[in-house]
Amino acid sequence: YMRLVYASSWALSIYFANRRAWKPFNPVLGETFEMVNHGGVTFIAEQVSHHPPMSAGHAENEHFIYDVTSKLRTKFLGNSIDVYPVGRTRVTLKRDGVVLDLVPPPTKVHNLIFGRTWIDSPGDMVMTNLTTGDKVVLYFQPCGWFGAGRYEVDGYVYDAAEQPKILMTGKWNESMSYQPCDSEGEPLPGTELKEVWRVADAPEDDKYQYTYFTHKLNSFDTAPKKLL
């Protein structure tokens, strides 16, 4: 159950990057990206379709294998757009051979044409342990009037019989915590909430709302000259 707590917190941690609402990087058809032994991780990705945009990626190190197919279904609503993920993400943990399947929540991009663009991801994130049948379901609260409920995430880790075992709560732009619970989803007596993840401070002198990883790829110390 704790494995699902850690793995789902990792999957949730990328949503803080949604504060970057500028035009995304859109690779051309057939474009590839390859990273060899970056801190022990090797990664390769390719844009395999232009309309609709679809990418495939594979990452690996001594501990895990990460496979992703990024495929989206969109619904244009005038000044906003709904994005439904229809690809798949799977993580294989090498030590035990456990396979984790991730279905992310949908995403809504507001104020595409007028106003300040902002992004919300209301709905369920489901990560299933295909080996044991356990799963975690995290509900991303939709943003209400005047920002009420925005960023809030709540959910449970369930066993294969769909009985709650661990509750999880927090905000995807701040931190996540967990606590053992009973079959009714109530915290177990004598236990307390423990923080499992907290967002890092933003990099200094960051003009483009990049992550630390992106800054490192573009640093003058490690990147070849004239390479963007």
Residue pairs with C-beta under 8 A, 6 or more apart in sequence:
1 134
1 157
1 159
1 165
1 166
2 166
3 93
3 98
3 129
4 100
4 127
4 129
4 134
4 135
4 136
4 157
4 166
5 136
5 157
5 166
5 168
5 178
5 196
6 196
7 91
7 100
7 127
7 136
8 125
8 127
8 136
8 138
8 157
8 168
9 168
9 176
9 196
9 197
10 197
11 89
11 102
11 104
11 125
11 127
12 125
12 138
12 153
12 172
12 176
12 197
13 172
13 197
13 199
15 121
15 140
15 172
15 173
16 172
16 173
16 199
17 211
18 107
18 119
18 121
19 119
19 173
19 209
20 208
20 209
20 210
21 109
21 116
21 117
21 118
21 119
22 117
22 208
22 209
26 53
27 33
27 47
27 55
28 47
28 50
29 47
29 48
29 49
29 50
30 46
30 47
31 46
31 47
32 44
32 45
32 46
32 47
33 43
33 44
33 45
33 46
34 43
34 44
34 45
35 41
35 42
35 43
35 44
36 42
40 61
40 62
41 59
41 60
41 61
42 59
42 60
42 61
43 57
43 58
43 59
43 60
44 57
44 58
44 59
45 55
45 56
45 57
45 58
46 55
46 56
46 57
47 53
47 54
47 55
48 54
48 55
48 56
49 71
52 71
52 72
52 73
52 74
53 70
53 72
54 69
54 70
54 71
54 72
54 87
55 68
55 69
55 70
56 68
56 69
56 70
57 66
57 67
57 68
57 70
58 65
58 66
58 67
58 68
59 65
59 66
60 66
62 94
63 93
63 94
63 95
64 91
64 92
64 93
64 94
65 91
65 92
65 94
66 89
66 90
66 91
67 88
67 89
67 90
67 91
67 92
68 87
68 88
68 89
68 90
69 87
69 88
69 89
70 85
70 87
71 85
71 86
71 87
72 83
72 84
72 85
72 86
72 87
73 83
73 84
73 86
74 81
74 82
74 83
74 84
75 81
75 82
75 84
78 113
79 110
79 111
79 112
79 113
79 114
79 115
80 108
80 109
80 110
80 111
80 112
81 108
81 109
81 112
82 106
82 107
82 108
83 106
83 107
83 108
83 109
84 106
85 103
85 104
85 106
85 107
88 101
88 102
88 103
89 101
89 102
89 103
89 104
90 99
90 100
90 101
90 102
91 99
91 100
91 102
92 98
92 99
92 100
93 99
93 100
96 131
97 131
98 129
98 131
98 132
99 129
99 130
99 131
100 127
100 128
100 129
100 130
101 127
101 128
101 130
102 125
102 126
102 127
103 124
103 125
103 126
103 127
103 128
104 121
104 125
105 121
105 122
105 123
105 124
105 125
105 140
106 121
106 122
106 123
107 119
107 120
107 121
108 119
108 120
108 121
108 122
109 117
109 118
109 119
110 117
110 118
110 119
110 120
111 117
111 118
120 142
120 143
120 150
121 140
121 172
122 140
122 141
122 142
122 143
123 139
123 140
124 137
124 138
124 139
124 140
124 155
125 137
125 138
125 139
125 140
125 155
126 135
126 136
126 137
126 138
127 135
127 136
128 134
128 135
129 135
132 160
133 159
133 160
134 157
134 158
134 159
134 160
135 157
135 158
136 155
136 156
136 157
136 158
136 168
137 155
137 156
137 158
138 153
138 154
138 155
138 168
139 153
139 154
139 155
140 152
140 153
140 172
141 149
141 150
141 151
141 152
141 153
141 154
142 149
143 149
143 150
144 150
151 171
151 172
151 173
151 174
152 170
152 171
153 168
153 169
153 170
153 171
153 172
153 176
154 167
154 168
154 169
155 167
155 168
155 169
156 164
156 165
156 166
156 167
156 168
156 181
156 185
157 164
157 165
157 166
157 167
157 168
157 178
158 164
158 165
159 165
163 183
164 181
164 182
164 183
164 184
164 185
165 180
165 181
166 178
166 179
166 180
166 181
167 178
167 179
167 180
167 181
167 185
167 187
168 176
168 177
168 178
168 196
169 176
169 177
169 178
169 193
170 176
170 177
170 197
173 199
174 198
174 199
175 195
175 197
175 198
175 199
176 195
176 196
176 197
177 193
177 194
177 195
177 196
178 193
178 194
178 196
179 187
179 188
179 191
179 192
179 193
179 194
180 187
180 188
180 191
181 187
181 188
182 188
187 193
200 212
202 209
203 210
203 211
203 212
203 215
206 215
210 218
216 222
217 223
218 228
